[in-house]
Amino acid sequence: MQQFLDFEKPIADLQSRVAELRDTADTGSMDIEKEVSRLEAKSEKMLRDTYERLTPWQKTQVARHPDRPHFKDFVAGFVDDFTPLAGDRAFSDDLAIIGGFGQIDGRKVMVIGHEKGDDTSSRLRHNFGMAKPEGYRKAIRLMNLANRFKLPIVTLVDTPGAFPGIQAEERAQAEAIARSTETCLQVKVPIIAAITGEGGSGGAIALSSANTVLMFEHAIYSVISPEGCASILWRTADKAADAAEAMKVNAGDLKKLGVIDRVVPEPVGGAHRDPAAAIGMLGKAIREELGKLSQMSGDKLRQKRRDKFLDMGK
């Protein structure tokens, strides 16, 4: 069943009216069919108009929609022969980050990303995509492995942020994030990062310090959540919408600022309404970027990656 966001209530009401007409009326009636067609056309136009003028806070809600495609969906959609690799070889295996070998259009790659889960049990198992130090150390291990075998790295970022629990801090969460970011900048193979939902704080940066950063049209990417920012600046999370506006969390603003390199369009109404189409769009963008980066030498890839991040904000 389709889950509607708060700002989609008028659309939900229209679609509910259409469903009622179909269920209770004589659908063989020309008058009923005409009314249903009229309401469906009105609903589609309202959906398109609504998504063409989303505010940053509304985009935040879309980015967090539980029905958006997740890591496992993207892998199933455009990665062949995916072989997951587990563990950081030091403490344990963190299921908030998954990674392994695979192929994209016959090209061998290392794919690493956050997995949030899609129901209660899987969300708990994957800790809602919030990785602990062992998750980032696993990512470091896999990136170094890809570098050794000269394989491009593709990362799929979707996390509200790294796990802030006491155990994570005891196991050096900040150090693990910093080392993961450092590894992204050091390897001599192409790195393509895609922000597919939430790109939250250092937990996202640790996997997205890439040669090319892609971002879905309705994803968000920020140093802190809008609620967290509002709580600091205004002492209340009720100002989250104002914070989202000020922080420039949406893809269009981030592209203008040079934080990301390419905006990947989503189906009308967001990736959650047509996951297959969204997965296809992202897969196409990744294949195109892999083709461009494959022509560069390892030293040039690393230098351009470092220069790109050092130049931000100038």
Backbone as a ProteinNet text record, in pm:
[ID]
protein_1_A
[PRIMARY]
MQQFLDFEKPIADLQSRVAELRDTADTGSMDIEKEVSRLEAKSEKMLRDTYERLTPWQKTQVARHPDRPHFKDFVAGFVDDFTPLAGDRAFSDDLAIIGGFGQIDGRKVMVIGHEKGDDTSSRLRHNFGMAKPEGYRKAIRLMNLANRFKLPIVTLVDTPGAFPGIQAEERAQAEAIARSTETCLQVKVPIIAAITGEGGSGGAIALSSANTVLMFEHAIYSVISPEGCASILWRTADKAADAAEAMKVNAGDLKKLGVIDRVVPEPVGGAHRDPAAAIGMLGKAIREELGKLSQMSGDKLRQKRRDKFLDMGK
[TERTIARY]
83.4	0	87.4	53.7	131.1	125.8	245.7	251.6	267.3	174.7	176.7	241	318.2	379.1	278.5	307.2	212.1	171.7	268	236.8	165.4	154	85.9	-61.2	-113.3	-250.4	-354.3	-347.2	-445.1	-440.2	-319.6	-304.8	-365	-339.6	-394.6	-546.9	-603.8	-750.2	-808.3	-742.6	-789.9	-782.4	-668.8	-651.3	-747.6	-778.4	-874.8	-1013.9	-1046.8	-1175.9	-1186	-1077.3	-1075	-1098.4	-1030.2	-1044.9	-1187.8	-1249.6	-1387.9	-1483	-1460.8	-1546.6	-1533.2	-1410.6	-1387.9	-1450	-1446.2	-1493.9	-1645.8	-1707.5	-1849.6	-1943.6	-1891.1	-1979.5	-1979.3	-2073.4	-2082.1	-1981.7	-1864	-1757.5	-1791.4	-1902.3	-1944.2	-2012.6	-2045.8	-2113.1	-2016.4	-2057.5	-1973.2	-1946.9	-2048.3	-2031.5	-1926.4	-1931.1	-1833.1	-1692.8	-1678.3	-1546.8	-1491.1	-1578.4	-1534.4	-1486.3	-1559.7	-1521.7	-1390.9	-1375.8	-1251.3	-1133	-1147.2	-1040.1	-1005.1	-1107.9	-1084.4	-1006.4	-1046.3	-978.8	-836.2	-814.8	-679.2	-587.9	-639.1	-558.8	-525.9	-625.1	-604.1	-500.7	-507.2	-412.2	-270.3	-254.4	-121.5	-62.5	-147.3	-99.5	-60.6	-141.7	-111.6	19.4	40.8	165.1	285.2	274.5	385.3	413.1	306.8	324.5	384.4	340.1	390.7	539.6	582	722.9	814.7	757.3	838.9	875.6	805.1	833	848.8	910.2	934.1	1029.4	1001.2	1093	1203.8	1315.6	1421.2	1371.3	1277.7	1227.4	1141.3	1062.5	982.8	1073.5	1182.7	1278.7	1341	1361.2	1413.4	1318.2	1189.7	1089.6	1087.4	1101.7	1104.8	1229.1	1342.7	1468	1460	1375.7	1362.8	1247.7	1178.1	1061.6	1102.9	1031.4	1071.4	1066.6	993.4	981.5	1085	1174.3	1280.7	1369	1425.1	1514.3	1638.2	1685.3	1802.2	1916.3	2025.7	2146.8	2119.4	2049.2	2025	1943.4	1856.1	1775.8	1862.8	1954.4	2043.6	2135.9	2188.4	2276.3	2201.3	2078.4	1998.2	1965.9	1958.3	1917.4	2025.6	2150.2	2252.1	2390.1	2401.6	2529.4	2513.7	2596.4	2592.1	2695.6	2665	2759.6	2813	2725	2769.7	2809.2	2930.2	2981.9	3015.9	2930.2	2956.8	3074.9	3149.1	3262.9	3233.6	3254.9	3211.7	3329.8	3304.7	3397.6	3508.7	3557.2	3667.5	3800.8	3798	3917.1	3977	3892.3	3941.8	3840	3710.6	3610.7	3490	3417.9	3299.2	3253.9	3140.1	3081.4	2965.2	2969	2864.3	2773.8	2647.8	2556.1	2497.2	2531.5	2487.9	2562.3	2679.3	2755.2	2779.5	2744.5	2763.7	2855.6	2940.5	3029.6	3078.9	3124.7	3178	3207.3	3258.8	3290	3162.8	3164.9	3054	3096.2	3001.9	3028.5	2916.9	2955.8	2861	2892	2800.9	2822.5	2952.5	2981.5	3101.1	3227.5	3221.6	3339.1	3342.2	3450.8	3461.7	3477.1	3400.2	3401.5	3391.7	3423.9	3396.3	3279.7	3171.7	3052.8	3038.8	3025.7	3014.8	2901.6	2820	2714.7	2641.9	2561.6	2478.5	2350.3	2307	2178.6	2093.6	1974.4	1885	1789	1754.2	1651	1515.7	1420.3	1290.7	1171.7	1196.4	1089.5	1150	1067.9	1116.1	1236.7	1227.8	1337.1	1465.5	1454.4	1575.5	1633.8	1547.8	1599.5	1678.4	1629.5	1703.9	1834.7	1828.1	1948.2	2056	2013.3	2108.1	2127	2067.4	2081.6	2043.6	1940.4	1886.8	1992.8	2094.2	2198.2	2300.5	2300	2395.1	2512.2	2623.2	2737.4	2815.9	2876	2966.7	3110.8	3211.1	3349.6	3386.5	3337.2	3372.3	3314.4	3205.8	3150.8	3243.9	3296.5	3389.1	3522.9	3563.8	3689.4	3672.7	3552.8	3525.8	3535.8	3478.2	3485.3	3630.2	3711.7	3853.8	3921.9	3893.5	3952.6	3914.4	3788.1	3742.2	3797.3	3810.8	3869.4	4016.6	4087.5	4228	4240	4146.5	4145.1	4119.6	4025.4	3997.8	4119.7	4188.6	4307.5	4416.8	4430.2	4532.7	4506.9	4379.4	4344.3	4303.8	4322.2	4294.6	4150.2	4056.7	3914.5	3848.2	3764	3689.1	3601.8	3577.5	3494.5	3366.2	3252.6	3123.5	3063.7	3030.4	2968.9	2826.9	2736.7	2596.3	2565	2544.4	2535.7	2390.8	2347.6	2212.5	2211.7	2243.9	2253.7	2219.1	2147	2124.9	2251.9	2352.9	2479.6	2537.3	2661.1	2722.7	2653.1	2655.7	2589.4	2655.9	2578.2	2635.6	2638.7	2628.2	2621.2	2753.3	2743.4	2862.1	2963.1	2913.2	3006.1	3083.6	3016	3083.4	3193.6	3164.1	3265.6	3381.7	3351.7	3458.4	3550.3	3496.4	3577.5	3630.2	3632.1	3694.4	3618	3492.6	3408.9	3469.4	3512.7	3565.1	3690.4	3775.8	3899.8	3867.6	3769.4	3732.5	3676.6	3593.9	3539.4	3651.6	3742.3	3853.8	3942	3969	4051.6	3982.5	3850.6	3776.5	3782.1	3765.1	3775.3	3915	4015.8	4155	4179.6	4123.4	4140.9	4076.9	3958.9	3895.1	3988.5	4058.9	4144.5	4278.3	4317.3	4449.9	4451.7	4343.8	4348.4	4367.5	4425.6	4456.3	4364.2	4240.1	4139.5	4021.1	3939.3	3823.2	3727	3673.2	3568.3	3448.5	3333.5	3207.9	3116.1	3067.8	2974.7	2838	2733.9	2597.1	2520.9	2469.3	2383.6	2242.6	2191.6	2064.1	1944.8	1970.4	1862.3	1912.8	1951.9	2013.1	2165.2	2230.2	2375.1	2405.6	2413.6	2422.8	2561.9	2618	2735.5	2858.2	2950.5	3071.9	3044.7	2931.1	2894.8	2876.9	2838.5	2825.5	2957.3	3025.3	3151.6	3252.9	3250.1	3346.1	3339	3225.4	3212.3	3190	3193.4	3160	3267.7	3388.2	3499.4	3554.1	3478	3498.6	3539	3585.9	3614	3487.4	3379.4	3250.4	3144.7	3071.4	2963.6	2830.4	2751.3	2618	2517.6	2402.6	2301.5	2163.1	2076.8	1939.5	1873.7	1782	1712.4	1647.4	1591.2	1521.9	1595.4	1724.4	1806.3	1852.5	1911.8	1968.7	2111.3	2192	2333.2	2370.5	2407.6	2429.1	2524.6	2578	2672.9	2603.5	2474.6	2393.7	2249.1	2165	2024	1959.9	1855.8	1786.3	1735.6	1686.6	1639.6	1754.2	1871	1985.8	2033.6	2036.3	2076.6	1980.8	1850.2	1749.7	1760.8	1789.6	1802.4	1920.3	2025.9	2143.8	2118.6	2066.1	2052	1931.4	1818.5	1695.4	1643.7	1717.1	1678.8	1546.7	1507.5	1385.3	1390.9	1349.4	1345.9	1231.5	1142.1	1028.9	1074.3	1196.9	1250.4	1327.4	1302.1	1376.5	1359.8	1240.2	1216.8	1304	1316.5	1402.3	1548.8	1587.5	1725.1	1756.9	1664.5	1686	1703.6	1626.5	1637.7	1774.4	1818.5	1946	2066.3	2054.9	2168.8	2195.9	2102.1	2119.4	2142.5	2047.7	2064.9	2027.4	1961	1908.2	2008.3	1984.2	2079.9	2108.5	2004.7	2024.8	2122.1	2104.2	2194.5	2335.1	2345.1	2476.9	2553.8	2481.7	2546.8	2604.2	2527.6	2575.7	2697.7	2700.1	2811.4	2933.9	2918.9	3031	3056.7	2962.2	2977.9	2951.8	2856.6	2831.4	2856.9	2865.4	2900.8	2784.7	2684.3	2577.1	2450.4	2339.1	2208.8	2141.8	2101.6	2033.5	1882.8	1807.9	1663	1592.1	1477.6	1392.9	1259.4	1189.5	1055.4	964.5	859.5	765.4	708.1	716.7	667.7	773.7	898.1	1006.3	1039.3	1158.9	1207.2	1120.2	1051.1	968.9	845	804.1	685.2	716.8	839.8	880.4	1026.2	1052.7	1191.6	1268.5	1202.4	1272.1	1325.6	1244.5	1287.9	1403.2	1393.7	1499.8	1630.7	1622.2	1742	1804.8	1722.4	1772.6	1843.5	1788.4	1849.6	1985.7	1994.2	2121.8	2223.9	2180.6	2272.1	2330.4	2248.2	2293.9	2397.6	2371.5	2465.4	2598.7	2594.5	2718.3	2798.5	2731.9	2802.8	2870.9	2803.1	2862.1	2984.4	2975.6	3088.5	3205.5	3176.9	3284.7	3361.5	3289.8	3354.5	3448.5	3408.3	3492.3	3617.8	3602.3	3714.8	3813.8	3766.8	3855	3971.8	3963.5	4070.1	4185.9	4169.4	4270.8	4366.7	4490.1	4588.7	4558.2	4614.5	4591.8	4637.1	4755.8	4807	4717.3	4669.7	4582.9	4449.1	4395.3	4269	4281.5	4389.3	4408.7	4429.8	4509.6	4537.2	4411.8	4332.9	4210.1	4109	4105.9	4014.9	4054.7	4183.9	4230.5	4206.7	4240.5	4222.9	4076.6	3989.3	3845.3	3798.2	3839.5	3793.3	3867.3	3991.4	4065.6	4013.3	3958.4	3907.4	3767.9	3697.9	3562.4	3562.9	3474.4	3461.7	3549.3	3635.4	3721	3639.5
-119.5	0	125.2	221.4	344.1	426	466.9	552.9	697.7	782.3	921.6	1007.2	1105.4	1200.4	1310.2	1388.2	1489	1586.7	1632.9	1732.7	1671.5	1538.4	1471.3	1442.4	1497.8	1467	1496.4	1610.7	1633.9	1527.2	1479.3	1373.7	1244.2	1215.5	1094.6	1097.4	1214.1	1226.2	1199.5	1252.1	1229.6	1082.2	1019.6	879.2	790.4	830.2	756.3	767	886	906.9	820.3	810.3	726.1	580.2	534.5	395.5	366.3	462.8	444.5	431.7	516.1	509.8	375.3	327.3	198.1	83.1	91.7	-18.2	-21.4	96.1	100.2	128.2	184.3	222.9	118.7	131.8	45.7	97.7	30.4	80.1	70.8	3.6	-2	125.6	211.4	336.4	435	493.2	590.5	711.5	753.8	869.9	844.5	724.3	689.9	683.4	619.3	607	745.1	834.3	969.7	1043.4	1026.7	1091.9	1034.5	903.3	839.9	891.8	899.2	949.5	1094	1173.5	1314.6	1326.7	1248.5	1253.9	1200.8	1096.5	1042.5	1144.1	1211.7	1314	1428.9	1466.5	1573	1531.3	1405.1	1353.1	1351.8	1307.3	1302.8	1442.5	1538.7	1676.8	1733.9	1707.6	1756.8	1697.7	1567.7	1502.4	1566.4	1587.8	1647.2	1790	1868.9	2007.2	2012.8	1924.1	1921.9	1892.6	1793.5	1752.3	1846	1932	2031.1	2148.1	2164.6	2278	2234.5	2121.8	2074.6	2168.6	2193.3	2269	2175.9	2229.4	2143.1	2048	2094.4	2008.3	1896.2	1926.5	1822.6	1721.5	1768.1	1675.5	1585.2	1640.3	1559.7	1445.7	1475.7	1372.2	1267.1	1311.6	1217.3	1128.4	1188.5	1113	1003.6	1025.1	928.9	830.8	840.4	754.3	607.4	528.3	388.5	301	345	263.2	297.2	390.4	419.3	295.1	274.6	158.8	170.9	56.6	52.1	-22.3	-37.1	-96	-227.9	-318.4	-449.9	-440.2	-339.6	-320.6	-272.3	-179.9	-130.5	-241.6	-319.4	-430.1	-528.8	-561.5	-654.1	-594.6	-461.6	-396.2	-380.3	-346.6	-322.1	-380	-462.3	-527.5	-678.1	-736	-880.2	-951.9	-1077.3	-1164.4	-1099.9	-1035.8	-971	-1075	-1060.2	-1151.7	-1072	-1073.7	-993.2	-1045.9	-954.2	-986.5	-931.5	-1011.9	-974.2	-947.3	-861.3	-843	-742.8	-685.7	-590.3	-654.4	-784.6	-861.3	-809.4	-743.2	-692.4	-710.9	-685	-693.8	-776.6	-733.6	-808.1	-760.8	-813.2	-769.9	-676.3	-557.2	-457.9	-459.1	-498.3	-511	-378.5	-267.8	-137.1	-98.8	-156.5	-137.2	-273.6	-284.1	-408.3	-378.6	-473.2	-452.1	-583.3	-577	-696.5	-674.6	-779.8	-775.9	-790.2	-732.8	-748.1	-701.5	-701.9	-654.1	-559.3	-451.4	-358.6	-353.6	-404.4	-415.3	-488.1	-594.1	-673.4	-618.2	-500.2	-438.9	-478.7	-539.9	-579	-455.9	-452.3	-337.7	-386.4	-295.5	-316.6	-225.6	-282	-204.9	-204.6	-85.8	-70.5	28	0	95.7	69.2	166.3	154	78.3	-5.1	-75.2	-41.8	18.3	56.1	-55.1	-142.9	-242.4	-188.9	-280.9	-239.1	-287.4	-349.1	-382.4	-378.6	-399.5	-381.5	-469	-597.5	-688.8	-655.1	-624.2	-594	-458.5	-364.2	-234.4	-247.8	-331	-355.5	-427.9	-526.9	-603.3	-513.8	-418.2	-328.6	-196.8	-187.4	-69.9	58.8	49.5	165.3	235.6	159.5	217.6	300.8	294.9	371.9	281.2	300.1	210.2	240.2	135.2	144.5	142.1	157.5	160.4	39.9	-78.1	-197.5	-191.7	-117.1	-101.2	-20.2	88.9	172	102.4	22.1	-52.1	-162.8	-217.5	-311.9	-240.2	-120.9	-43	-13	21.5	47.6	-76.7	-191	-317	-343.9	-321.9	-349.9	-249.9	-123.2	-24.4	-55.5	-95.7	-132.6	-257.6	-349.9	-469.6	-432	-341.8	-295.6	-225.5	-147.8	-77.3	-175.3	-282.6	-383.4	-451.3	-477	-545.4	-449.3	-318.1	-214	-218.7	-227.8	-230.7	-98.8	-43.6	77.2	50.8	156.3	146.5	227.3	164.9	232.9	228.1	345.2	348.9	404.4	345.9	386.7	434.2	563.3	626.1	655.3	602.9	627.5	603.2	706.6	693	823.8	818.7	941.7	988.6	902.6	934.1	810.5	818	706	684.5	559.9	527.3	603.2	678.1	760.7	693.7	562	493.6	490.5	457.1	454.2	350.7	231.5	127.5	171.5	242.8	291.1	390.8	478.2	574.9	504.5	399.6	324.8	256.4	221.2	154.6	253	382.9	487.4	514.5	556.1	586.5	697.3	806.3	919.6	880.4	800.9	757.1	669.6	581.9	493.1	571.6	672.8	756.5	833.9	888.7	964	874.8	752.5	659.8	619.9	604.4	568.2	681.9	805.1	921.4	931.1	907.3	910	804.6	686.3	579.7	616.4	678.6	725.6	818.2	902.8	1001.4	943.4	828.2	772.6	672.1	595.7	487.2	541.4	458.1	499.5	433.7	415.9	361.6	458.2	453.4	543	515.5	621.8	608.6	691.4	626.1	694.4	674	783.5	776.3	824.3	760.3	801.5	822	943.2	970.7	931.8	822.6	767.8	806.1	845.8	884.6	994.1	957	1051.1	1039.9	1153.6	1157.7	1237.5	1170.7	1240.2	1244.5	1362.6	1390.5	1307.9	1285.9	1211.1	1068.3	1014.6	878.5	863.1	971.8	970.3	1006.8	1108.2	1153.8	1040.6	950.3	839.7	749	750.6	668.5	752.1	882.9	965.1	1065.9	1047.7	1134.1	1078	1100.9	1029.6	1122.2	1061.7	1138.5	1203.6	1126.5	1176.6	1144.6	1247.6	1228.8	1253.1	1147.5	1156.1	1173.4	1230.1	1247.6	1243.3	1162	1157.4	1293.9	1322.8	1451.5	1487.2	1390.4	1417.3	1361.5	1334.9	1294.1	1419.9	1401.5	1513.2	1476.9	1579.7	1559.9	1676.6	1648.1	1757.8	1717.7	1819.3	1796.5	1751.5	1780.3	1741.2	1735.7	1663.4	1658.9	1795.7	1830.3	1957.8	1969.6	1858.3	1861.1	1891.2	1829.8	1853.9	1997.4	2050.6	2190.2	2284.2	2258.9	2344.1	2338.3	2219.2	2204	2283.8	2295.9	2371.9	2522.5	2565.3	2708.3	2770.8	2698.7	2756.7	2684.1	2584.1	2507.3	2432.8	2407.8	2331.3	2267.8	2142.6	2072.5	2120.1	2202.6	2253.4	2344	2392.3	2480.8	2402.7	2272.8	2189.3	2236.5	2281.8	2328.3	2449.4	2541.9	2658.9	2617.1	2519.6	2470.9	2407.3	2325.9	2260	2362.4	2470.3	2577.4	2643.6	2674.6	2744.5	2657.1	2526.9	2435.9	2394.2	2423.7	2384.6	2233.8	2156.8	2011.3	1942.9	2013.9	1948.2	1946.5	1859.3	1832.6	1954.6	2032.2	2148.2	2247.4	2280.8	2376.1	2319.3	2192	2130.2	2121.5	2104.4	2103.6	2243	2347.5	2483.8	2514.9	2460.3	2484.7	2399	2301.8	2215.9	2102.1	2077	1967.4	1833.1	1830.7	1710.2	1742.4	1638.8	1658.6	1639.2	1561.2	1530.4	1494.9	1551.2	1519.7	1412.8	1303.5	1194.3	1213.2	1227.4	1248.8	1127.4	1153.8	1047.4	1044.7	933.5	929	1032.7	1075.6	1171	1114.3	1193.4	1147	1079.4	1076.1	1020.7	875.7	834.7	699.4	592.2	626.2	526.2	489.2	573.9	542.8	449.9	452.9	364.7	324.6	236.2	198.4	144.4	64.4	5.5	112.9	215.1	324	401.7	427.9	500.8	422.3	292.9	207.7	210.1	205.8	211.8	342.7	453.8	585	594.6	544.8	550.7	457.8	337.6	245	304.2	372.3	436.5	544.4	627.3	733.5	676.1	570	509.2	450.1	383.6	326.9	436.3	547.4	658.6	715.4	732.7	789.1	691.8	563.4	463.9	470.2	486.8	496.6	615.2	728.7	849.1	832.2	780.1	771.8	661.4	561.2	447.4	488.3	606.5	651.6	718.3	746.3	819.8	725.8	771.1	693.8	703	609.7	608.1	735.7	786.6	908.9	1027.7	1034.9	1146.6	1139.5	1018.7	1001	1051	1011.9	1051.1	1201.8	1259.7	1402.1	1485.4	1446.3	1520.2	1509.2	1393.5	1373	1463.5	1469	1553.1	1700.8	1740.6	1881.4	1923.2	1833.2	1863.7	1900.3	1824.9	1851.9	1968	1986.8	2102.5	2234.2	2230.5	2351.6	2390.8	2302.1	2335.1	2452.1	2546.4	2660.5	2779.3	2763.9	2876.7	2980.7
0	0	0	-86.4	-98.4	30.6	79.6	197.2	150.8	192.6	151.9	260.2	216.8	308.5	342.7	445.9	492.8	382.4	304.5	202.3	81	79.2	-31.7	-1.1	107.6	148	38.7	-31.8	-139.1	-248.5	-278.9	-379	-326.6	-199.7	-137.7	-139.2	-111.4	-111.1	-249.8	-352.4	-489.6	-527	-495.3	-530.3	-451.4	-328.1	-248.8	-312.1	-361.6	-428.8	-553.6	-630	-750	-712.2	-605.2	-561	-517.5	-447.9	-403.8	-522.8	-622.2	-741.6	-810.4	-819.5	-886.7	-807.4	-674.3	-590.4	-575.2	-568.6	-532.6	-648.4	-757	-867.3	-977.4	-1063.6	-1181.8	-1284.3	-1291.2	-1378	-1525.7	-1556.9	-1697.7	-1741.1	-1646	-1677.4	-1740.9	-1849.3	-1919.2	-1831.8	-1753.9	-1667.4	-1559.6	-1500.6	-1396.8	-1455.9	-1570	-1633.9	-1667.1	-1710.2	-1743.8	-1619.4	-1508.5	-1383.7	-1329.2	-1338.9	-1294.5	-1375.4	-1505.5	-1592.6	-1558.6	-1531.7	-1497.8	-1367	-1266.7	-1137	-1145.5	-1224.2	-1240.7	-1307.6	-1408.7	-1476.6	-1381.2	-1299.8	-1202.2	-1098	-1053.7	-955.6	-1011.2	-1135.9	-1197.9	-1213.1	-1252	-1266.1	-1130.7	-1028.6	-895	-842.7	-869	-826.7	-895.2	-1025.9	-1101.5	-1052.8	-1036.6	-992	-852.3	-763.9	-626.5	-623.6	-700.7	-697.7	-775.7	-856.7	-925.7	-835.3	-724.4	-636.1	-489.7	-468.4	-331.3	-257.2	-132.1	-46.6	1	50.1	104.4	214.1	298.1	404.6	346	244.9	179.5	110.5	51.6	-9.1	97	215.8	326	358.7	360.5	387.7	276.8	152.3	40	49	82	92.6	198.1	299.3	409	389	277.2	256.6	266.6	345.8	367.5	242.1	139.1	18.5	-88.2	-59.5	-157.1	-172.6	-291.9	-309.2	-221.5	-172.6	-86.1	-155.6	-82.8	-140.4	-211.5	-144.7	-204.1	-332.7	-341.7	-462.3	-578.5	-549.2	-654.2	-704	-610.9	-649.8	-738.2	-699.3	-779.7	-916.6	-923.6	-1047.1	-1151.3	-1108.9	-1212.3	-1180.5	-1076.6	-1046	-1066.8	-1151.4	-1177.1	-1091.3	-1057.7	-986.3	-858.1	-782.7	-659.5	-555.3	-501.4	-398.9	-274.3	-171.6	-52.3	27.7	87.2	172.4	311.4	413.3	548	641	739.3	850.3	826.7	938.9	931.8	970	999.1	1040.2	1171.1	1250.6	1377.9	1489.6	1460.3	1567.3	1525.4	1419.8	1378.9	1240.8	1197.7	1070.7	1100.1	1043.3	1062	939.3	958.5	846.2	800.5	867.2	819.5	691.9	673	549.1	486.5	359.5	283.5	166	132.6	18.9	-38.3	-161.5	-224.4	-371.6	-433.7	-576.6	-659.9	-776.9	-870	-1008.3	-1099.9	-1235.5	-1278.7	-1344	-1405	-1553.6	-1632.5	-1778.4	-1812.1	-1738.6	-1766.2	-1704.7	-1644.9	-1582.1	-1434.7	-1388.6	-1248.5	-1160.4	-1051.1	-960	-815.2	-724.6	-582.4	-547.6	-496	-459.4	-307.6	-249.4	-104.5	-75.6	24.2	54	184.2	223	343.1	309.3	400.1	386.7	508.4	483.5	593.3	632.5	538.3	562.8	519.4	497.2	445	527.6	641.5	735.6	875.9	976.1	1113.6	1146.4	1113.8	1149.8	1073.6	943.1	865.6	904.1	941.4	985.5	1115.3	1204.9	1328.2	1298.8	1207	1172.7	1111	1028.1	961.2	1036.6	1155.3	1241.2	1167.4	1081.9	1010.3	925.2	883.2	798.9	874.9	1006.7	1087	1125.6	1060.5	1078.1	1205.4	1257.9	1371.8	1318.7	1403.8	1354.8	1269.3	1307.5	1229.8	1088.7	1069.8	935.7	847.9	901.6	824.8	805.7	904.7	887.4	782.9	772.2	663.5	529.3	521.5	397.5	360.2	459.8	435	377.9	438.8	391.9	246.8	212.9	77.1	-23	17.2	-74.2	-101	2.1	-18.3	-105.9	-90.6	-174.1	-320.2	-342.1	-478.3	-536.8	-455	-502.2	-542.5	-463.6	-493.3	-627.1	-657.1	-781.9	-893.4	-867.6	-967.4	-1018.2	-924.5	-957.6	-919.4	-1005.8	-968.5	-846.1	-770.1	-649.5	-670.3	-643.1	-648.9	-508.6	-453.7	-321.2	-331.4	-255	-252.3	-110.7	-96.3	35.5	72	185.6	235.8	385.9	461.3	606.2	674	785.9	862.2	932.4	936.8	1001.3	1067	1109.2	1180.2	1314.4	1362.7	1489.4	1604.7	1686.2	1792.6	1930.4	1936.5	2065.4	2141.3	2268.5	2355.2	2306.3	2266.5	2222.1	2098.3	2009.9	1889.4	1925.1	2020.5	2063	2132.5	2207.6	2275.8	2175.6	2060	1957	1853.1	1887.1	1804.6	1675.7	1692	1576.1	1489.4	1552	1475.5	1397.2	1461.7	1394	1273.8	1287.7	1177.3	1058.5	1087.4	981.4	911.2	991.1	933.7	846.8	892.2	814.4	685	690.3	569.3	467.8	515.7	427.6	367.5	451.7	405.1	298	316.3	218.3	85.5	91	-33	-110.4	-38.7	-104.2	-148.2	-93.5	-122.8	-237.5	-255	-353	-493.6	-579.9	-717.1	-818.6	-781.6	-873.4	-875.6	-980.8	-985.8	-871.1	-813.3	-712.3	-757	-762.5	-791.9	-672.3	-615.6	-502.9	-548.2	-498.3	-529.5	-399.7	-378.4	-263	-304.7	-250.9	-298.3	-211.2	-86.7	4.2	96	215.8	309.5	301.9	294.8	307.4	432.1	545.2	672.6	732.6	746.9	826.5	783.8	879	848.4	809.4	855	817.9	668	600.3	454.9	386.7	439	380.3	372.1	471.2	476.5	354.8	283.3	162.8	37.6	49.5	-67.5	-106.2	-57.4	-99.4	-230.8	-337.3	-463.4	-577.1	-686.5	-807.7	-861	-861.1	-908.2	-803.8	-763.1	-666.2	-736.7	-747.9	-804.8	-690.7	-722.2	-618.8	-680.3	-623.5	-671.2	-652.3	-740.4	-742.9	-609.9	-541.3	-415.4	-294.3	-307.7	-193.2	-119.3	-2.6	72.5	115.9	137.4	172.2	262.9	388.2	482	593.4	660.3	767.9	895.7	906.2	1021.6	974.3	1043.5	1004.6	1027.5	950.6	975.2	1119.3	1176.9	1314.7	1411.7	1385.7	1471.9	1463.7	1342.1	1322.7	1393.7	1378.4	1443	1595.4	1647.8	1793.1	1847.4	1766.7	1809.8	1797.1	1682.7	1656.6	1725.4	1726.9	1781	1905.6	1950	2069.4	2052.8	1929.4	1904.9	1766.3	1757.7	1629.4	1541.7	1598.5	1520.8	1406.9	1412.6	1309.5	1202.1	1194.3	1099.4	954.7	919.1	781.9	750.5	846.6	826.9	815.5	896.9	892.8	758	707.7	578.2	467	473.4	373	380.3	501.6	519.9	487.2	509.6	494.2	350.4	259	117.5	106	155.4	159.2	28.1	-63.1	-182.6	-297.1	-392	-499.5	-586.1	-618.6	-704.4	-644.9	-518.3	-451.9	-438.7	-405.3	-387.4	-518.9	-628.8	-760.8	-790.5	-760.9	-783.4	-697.4	-575.9	-484.4	-515.7	-605.9	-641.8	-545.4	-455.2	-358.9	-426.7	-519.7	-599.6	-745.9	-828.3	-968.7	-1065	-1026.5	-1121	-1045.5	-1091.1	-1033.4	-1119.6	-1056.8	-1127.1	-1110	-1219.2	-1206.2	-1148.1	-1087.4	-1033	-1107.8	-1103.7	-1163.3	-1096.5	-1166.4	-1109.5	-978.6	-873	-744.3	-659	-706.6	-626.9	-657.2	-617.6	-645.3	-581.6	-472.9	-404.2	-484.8	-578.7	-658.5	-775.4	-822.4	-932.5	-911.1	-813.6	-782.8	-902.3	-986.3	-1100.2	-1194.2	-1220.2	-1307.8	-1244.6	-1114	-1044.1	-1046.2	-1023.5	-1026.7	-1165.3	-1268.4	-1405.4	-1434.9	-1386.4	-1408.2	-1340.8	-1216.6	-1145.8	-1210.8	-1249	-1315	-1442.7	-1521	-1644.7	-1615	-1512.2	-1476	-1429.6	-1349.5	-1300.4	-1415.5	-1507.8	-1623.2	-1705.1	-1723.1	-1799.6	-1729.9	-1599.4	-1525.2	-1516.3	-1505.9	-1506.8	-1637.7	-1748	-1878.2	-1886.6	-1830.6	-1834.5	-1749.7	-1628.5	-1535.4	-1571.2	-1644	-1676.4	-1766.3	-1827.8	-1917.2	-1842.8	-1713.8	-1637.2	-1565.4	-1547.6	-1471.9	-1323	-1245.5	-1102	-1034	-1071.7	-1009.9	-1040.4	-1163.8	-1201.9	-1129.2	-1115.9	-1044.1	-900.2	-834.8	-696	-683.6	-773	-766	-790.9	-892.1	-922.1	-807.6	-744.2	-631.2	-514.7	-485.5	-375.3	-406	-529.1	-567.4	-559.7	-599.2	-598.4	-457.9	-358	-222.1	-157.5	-193.2	-139.8	-196.3	-318	-382.5	-336.4	-268.8	-224.2	-127.9	-150.7	-62.6	-98.5	-201.4	-240.8	-314.5
[MASK]
++++++++++++++++++++++++++++++++++++++++++++++++++++++++++++++++++++++++++++++++++++++++++++++++++++++++++++++++++++++++++++++++++++++++++++++++++++++++++++++++++++++++++++++++++++++++++++++++++++++++++++++++++++++++++++++++++++++++++++++++++++++++++++++++++++++++++++++++++++++++++++++++++++++++++++++++++++++++++

